[in-house]
Structure formats: C-alpha cells, structure tokens
Amino acid sequence: MRSRRSRHSSRIALAVVTAATLTGLVGCGALDKAMDCVKTAEAIATSVDKLSAAVSTAADDPTQLTEALDNIDKELTSLEDTTDNADLSKAVDDMNKAVDNVRTAVNNGDETPDIGPVTDAAAEIGKVCTP
C-alpha cells in the first residue's frame, strides 16, 4: 500500500506534467505564428536588399524596381494575413506607405527614389518579429 505522501507526490507530478503538456499545446500556435513572422521578415529584408540593388542599377533596368516593390507587397500581404499583433500591424502599415511612396516616385520617373523609409520600416518589422 502506498503512503499518503507517495500518492500526494504522484498527484503533484501528474499535475505538473499535465500543465506542461497544456502549455506546450497552447504555445504551439503562438510559436508557429512567431516562426511565420520571422520567415516573412527575412523575406521582406531580402526583398528590400533587392530593391536597394535595383535602385543602384535603375538606369540600366528600371523594371527591377517595380519587381522588387511587387515582391515586398507580396510579403507584406502574407504578413498582414497572419498577424493580430498591434505593433506588427503598425509596422506593416508603415512599410506599405513607404513602398507606395517609392512606387509613386518610380511611376513619376524617379530612377533613384529614396528608399530610406522602406529600409526603416523593414528594420521595425524585423524588431517586432524577433522572438
């Protein structure tokens, strides 16, 4: 026959294991979202690098600017669809505005638009998405 102390310890151990399992199950969704955020932030950073390269060679191939902006738009849409984080939503909105401003400048004939606000917004998204 088990002692009261042994049964009590078993119950505590069972409660701890159950709590850990539930925490793990609940946390998986949040972890998946965080990983999606990090992956998308990395994709945005890559797209911003391509935008920077496109700006430096715009005289040779202005279509690269439009393609880089389109890639950023695609990544931002993906990120918008997966977040309910207020800070991230604001960073994405800021990035959208910056991309729109660059796109407008390009459409108006500017081959070397200021992409500083795009770079700043990408850095903010990176900060918000860092686990």
Secondary structure, 3 states (H helix, E strand, C coil): CCCHHHHHHHHHHHHHHHHHHHHHHHHHHHHHHHHHHHHHHHHHHHHHHHHHHHHHCCCCCCHHHHHHHHHHHHHHHHHHHCCCCHHHHHHHHHHHHHHHHHHHHHHCCCCCCCCHHHHHHHHHHHHHHCC
